[in-house]
Amino acid sequence: MRPCQAGFDSRFFVAFRWSIWLPVTIVLFSGLASAEEPGPVGPAKRDVARVQPTDAKHSDPMCELQTRSSEGRVPVYGHWGVDASKYSSWTDHSNRLVPVYTFGVTLSDLRERGSVYADADRLNTLDPTSDDSSVNPTAMYYDQVDVYQLQQAAIDAGYSNIILILFDGMDWQTSRAAAIYKTGRIAYESGRGTGLAFQDDRRTQTDFGLLGTSAAAESATTDVDAQRVISVSEKMHFGYDARLGGRTPWNEHNGSGYLIGADLSRPHTVTDSAASATTLCSGIKTYNGAINVALDGSQVVPIARQLQRDQDFMVGVVTSVPVSHATSAAAYANNVSRKDYQDLSRDLIGLPSAAHRSEPLPGVDVLLGGGWGEHRDQDEKQGMNFLQGNPYLHEDDIRVADLRNGGRYRVVQRTPGKPGRKLLRQAAQAAADNQERLLGFFGTTGGHLPYATADGGYDPTTDVNGAEQYTESDVMENPTLADMTEAALLVLEQSIDGFWLMIEAGDVDWANHANNLDNSIGAVLSGEAAFVKVMDWVDENNAWDHTAVIVTADHGHYLVIDRPEIIAAAGRGERQ
């Protein structure tokens, strides 16, 4: 367990590493964005005081709040789930509406067309399992399918850079907790919010809205070897009932089982990351577990592959969790099961897979993420072609993909004793200079990048899953999500025709599954740093006339903030 008492720990290495290679460049802005509101250049620097070396007298208030919650099993800052008397009564996803922020494009066309949830005919076309409980004539929220359509509209309008930033598992409450902690104040009770870079940035036109996330079916029985859907669950249905869930996230009906799929009168399916990412990338509603596969088992082509095939776009995928996890896989691959990790990674790097045996996909141009160092002897969920070794991206597949062995990728991996950011930067520069593809494979125990905590350190405290511990090497030998974003842009900006890039802050989801607000805030701030890298890149390249940046989540969880004032106090460094 993390003692919430810092002596010499990983934060020293973070501060030391940044002081040499990466000056931190995020600042706070205030105010709320409105549709199509240009303004001054956005955030530049994040408060670095939280990542400086500390002495033994220093304490970490957010760590203490999380530790008290998880050890005492009673609410301190808030609770997770429908039972307000328990710190944790739910560790899974929810049916909450989630936020979407846009930059360079707005939601004006969606507003003019109206919400799909306000039109029974359109809703039934989107998914025949929907029923009248989802129809809301006054709905001001949209569906994730609209994010796919927004990307298509941007392309039709001549945009040549599409950047989709997904905070996996970040609902409105999660981002609000992070904003409260970061600013040390309770600055808003509703709406877009303020305090985080993607809430406050005004360097281009920007907009804000809400999305429904429900999947078309709870699950399916599949055959990964044959890539066949055998049957689809019909127990639950697609949609969102504002009468039970609330018109907005700040008008939720707390304590209702509806948002976790537990209201039998309105059993609307709670999505997983695979179904939701498929909707965001391919524009269809499907079953939980599907990676760009429809309810009837047919494969669909995500927008990244459409652009690669039809317009010679380059494609990039960046994630803080294993490269073949659901969200990143849905950017490009096809599979009846999100658990078929090795085949999903083969799709991503253009090798034969169970879904594309005789004609492999072209592969993405940049793939950067986690999964390094993991090993499994067997995995029945991955089918008969599973290879003993790394379950996410097999060692043999990396060797085949490597330029040094006749492949198409400059490969860079976590290397003992070598700083991950520097290795990645050098590889990205070489790939850019030589017009090569880039494959970066990093991570620590569990396959993800080290979890950053709210104060900027890498020393998570206990939660429902225990507590992870990292060595100094774990931190030094891995890049951050912002580092990987910077490297991806360095390669993708070489494209003559344009590029499509997904950036996933996947550790938000992992933290929320663990009911760990300290980790969750740290993950949001890590994703925020990647967002700032993107916005700075667009500015530096004067690319706002042809770049669309979309920031959203694939689903929510169920954090209820009972005492925002003590989260604010923790952000100010005050113990409770």
Buried (B, 14 or more C-beta within 10 A) or exposed (E): EBEBBBEEBBBBBBBBBBEEEBEBBBBBBEEBBBBEBEBEEBBBEBBBEBBBBBEEEBBBBBBBBBBBBBEEEEBBBBBBBBBEEBBBBBBBBBBBBBBBBBBBBBBEEBBEBBBBBBBBEBBBEBBEBBBEBBBBEEBBBBBBBBBBBBBBBBBEEEBBBBBBBBBBBBBBBBBBBBBBBBBBBBBBEEBBBBBBBBBBBBBBBBBBBBBBBBBBBBBBEBBBEEBEBEEBBEEBBBBBBBEBBBBBBBEBEEEBBBBBBEBEEBBBBBBBBBBBBBBBBBBBBBBBBBBBBBBEBEBBBBBBBBBBEEEEBBBBBBBBBBBBBBBBBBBBBBBBBBBBBBBBBBBBBBBBBBBBEEEBBBBBBBBBBBBBBBEBEEBEEBBEBBBEBBBBBBEEBBEBBBBEEEBBBBBBBBEEEBBBBBBBBBBBBBBBEEEBBBBBBBBBEBBBBBBBBBBBBBBBBBBBBEBBBBBBBBBBBBBBBBBBBBBBBBBBBBBEEBBBBBBBBBBBBBBBBBBBBBBBBBBBBBBBBBBBBBBBBBBEEEBBEBBBBBBBBBBBBBBBBBBBEBBBBBBEBEEB
